[in-house]
Every structure is written in structure tokens, then in C-alpha cells.
Amino acid sequence: MNGDSPPLRQRLREKIRGATASAILEAGEAVFAEQGLNSARMDDIAMRAGVAVGTLYNYFADRAALIAALVDSRRDELIQRIDESLASVEALPFAKQLEAFVMAAFQHFKTHRPFLTILMEAESAHLTTAKPRDSVRALFERCEAIVARGVQLGAVKDDALVDYAAMLHGCLRAVFTRGRICGDPVDPTAENATALVDFFMRGAGSSA
């Protein structure tokens, strides 16, 4: 009996296809960050990924499709990382939950530092058609969720006149922006996360 059954071959093909798509996304992330969203060459991305140009186009019809897939992938990773981190500290005081949230965001953008460059370029050039803002929006929505949790726990002021979610989002963006402008890497240390949380809570923290 042949052990290489059709289901086994199908799973193998799917695994190879997934690995190839991942390699192309990693290469695209690097090349887009190095050359710019509008200047990056698909030939260079294929070469970086170790695939033929034709193979790249079998996976992604054009540059816009590749950027959209990259945004979707990195956004999903960000959401998963944050949600898993928050689930693991749900029973802790709110400040510790907020630290876990900040650390998850730091870790994501450290892992995908070239993608941060892509997001910054897309925003400065007002590029919206390729969906780079989806990741920015995903992070903001998680800021809204963690702030809402803080309000519910009585740790954050319930003030309709102040958008604390936007302020938290701004604190995170300030760290990422400084890293890009000054060439300093985002440093995902517990100390940095604690400092950001302390700064935020001094203004948003409830005195109750």
C-alpha cells in the first residue's frame, strides 16, 4: 500500500504553498521598507524570496495585492499577540494589563520593524488604497478596548470629553515615530512599558 495518500499529498502541497507565501510576504516587507511602496520592484521581491517572478505572480496578482496581503497578515498577528497577552493577565490589576498590552505592541513592531517603516511611509504619503491604515486602525481599536476595560474596573476616568484611547494610541505612536526619525529601534523592555504606562496613568488614571 502506498503511504503517500492523496490527503497526505494535499497537506504537503498546502504546507509548501503556505511556506512560499510566507517567504514572499517576508521578502515584500523588507523590499518595500528599503525601496518604498511605489518604487519597490516585484523582481527584487521574488529574488529576495528565492522564487521565480512567475511564481510570485501566481500568489499575488500585483503589487497592490501583495501589500494588501502583507497588511492583513501583520494586522492579524498584531491582534492575536495583543489578545493572547491580555487574556493571560486578565486577573491582574489594570496597570499590569496595560503594561502587557504595551509590551505586545512593542514586540510586534520589533519583530516586524520593516513593516513599521511601511506604515509610516503610507501615512506620510496619504496612501489609503493599499490598506496600510488597517493595521493602524486595528491598534487603535485595541486601545479603545483596553481603555474601556480600565473604565469598567474604575482605574481610568470615565470622561466623555477626553479620548483616552486616542491618547494611548498617540503614546505608542510617539515611541514608534521617534524610533524611525532618530534611527533608534523600538526597545520592548518591561522598563519602557512601565514608563509609558506610568505616563499615561498620571493623566488618565482615576483617583477613586
N, C-alpha and C positions, 0 to 999 in steps of 0.2 A: 504493500500500500504506500502510495506517495504521500510523505508527511507534509509536503508543500501544498496544502489545501488551498482552494480559492479564497476562503475567508482570511487565511494567513497571508496570502499574497496581497490581498486587498489592504490589510492592515499595514503591511510593509510598504506598499505604494503610498498610502496616506502618511505614514511616518516620514518617508523620504520627501514627499511633497511639502509637508509641514516644515521640515528642516530647511528645505530650499527657500521657501517663502520667508522663513525667519532670517536666513542669511542675507536675502535680498533687502529685507527691511533694515537690518543692522548696517549693511553697506550704504543704503539710501540715507539713513540717519547721519552717517559720517560724511558722506559726499555733499549732501545738502547743507550741512553745517559748514563745511570747508569752502564750498564754491557758491553757496547761495541758492535759494529756491528757484530762481529764474535762470541761473547760469549753469547749474549742475547738469552734466551730460549723462544720459542714460547709459552710454557706452562705458563711462567710468564707473558707474554703479555696478554694472554687470561684471566688469573686471574685478572690482573690489570684492564682489560676492563670489567670484570664481565660477560664473556661469556664462553661457553664450548670451548675446544680446537677444537672440530669438527666444531663448528660454525665459529671459526676464519679461518679454512682452507676452509670453504665454500666461504669466502670472498676473501682470499688471498692464492694462491696455495702453496707458500713457503715464506721463509724469504726474498729472493730477490724481490718477487712480492710486499711484504709489504713495503720494503724500497723504491722501485720504486714509489709506490702509495703515500707514505709519502712525497717523494721529489716532486712529481708532485703537490700534494696538497699545500705544503708550498710555492713552487715556484709560483703557480697561485695566492696565497694570496698575496705574495710579489709584484708581478706585478700589481695586482689590487689596492693594497694600494698605491703604488707609482703613478700609472697613475691617480687615483682619486685625490690624493693630488696635483699633478702638474696641473691637469685640473682646480682645484679650485683657483690657484694663477697665472694663465696664463697671467693676465693683470698686474701683479706686476713687479717691477724691477727684473733683473735676480738674484741678490744676495738673494732676498726673495724666489724666486723659488727654488734656490739651497738649502736654509735652509729647505724648505718644503720637498724636496727630501731626504735630510739627516734625517730629523725627521721621515719620513715614514719608512726609512730603520731601524732606531733605534727602532721605535715602533714595527716593525715586529719581530726583533730579541729579543726584550724584551718579547714580547708575547710568542715567541717560543724559549726561551733560551735553552732548551734541544736540539733543532734541530741545534743550532749553535755548540754545542759540537759535534754532529754527523758530521757536515760538516768539522770541524777541524780535527776530527779523520780520516775521509775518506781521506782528503788531505794529512795528515802526513803519512798515510799508503799507499798512492798512490792507493786507491780503486776507480776504474772507472766503473766496471761492474754494480754496483748498482745505477748508475746515480746521486750520490750526487753532482757532479760538475754541474749538470743542474742549480741548484739554484745559484751557484757562477757565472755561465755564464749569467744567467738572470739579476743578479745585475749589472754585467759588461756592458751588453747591454744597461741597463737603464743609466749607467754612460756615455756611448757613446752618448746616445740621449740627455741628459741634457747638456753635453759639446757642442754638435753640436748646440743646441739652443742658448747657450751662445755666440758661434762664430757668429751665424746668427744675434744676437742682438748687436754684437760689444762689448760684455762685456768680452769675453775670446779671447786671442790671437789666431790668425789663423796661427799656426806654424806647418808645416808638419814634422818638426824634433823632436817635443816633443809630446808624447802621454799623453795628459792631462786627458783623460778618465781613463787610467791606473793609473795615479797619484791619481785621485779622488777615484777610487776603492781601491787603496792602503791606502788612509787616513781612509776610512771606515773600512777596514780590520784591520788596526792598532788598532782602538778602540776595535773591537770585540776580537782581539787576546790578547790584554792586559787584557781584562775582563776575559778571560779564564785562562791565565797564572797566573794572580795575584789574581784571585778569586773575582774581582770587577764586579758587574753587569753593563751591559750597561745602562747608565743613559740618557734616552731620554728627556733631558730638552732643552728648547729653547736656554739657555746659551751655552750648549755644542755644539749644532748645529751651533750656530753663531760663536763660536770659531773655529770650523772645517772649516766653510765657509771662515772666515777671513784668516785663514792659507792658504787655497787653493788659494784664490783670490789674495793674495800677490804675488804669483808666476805665476799664470795663467791669472790674470786679465789684461785686455787691458788698456793701458794708454791713449787711444784715448778718 
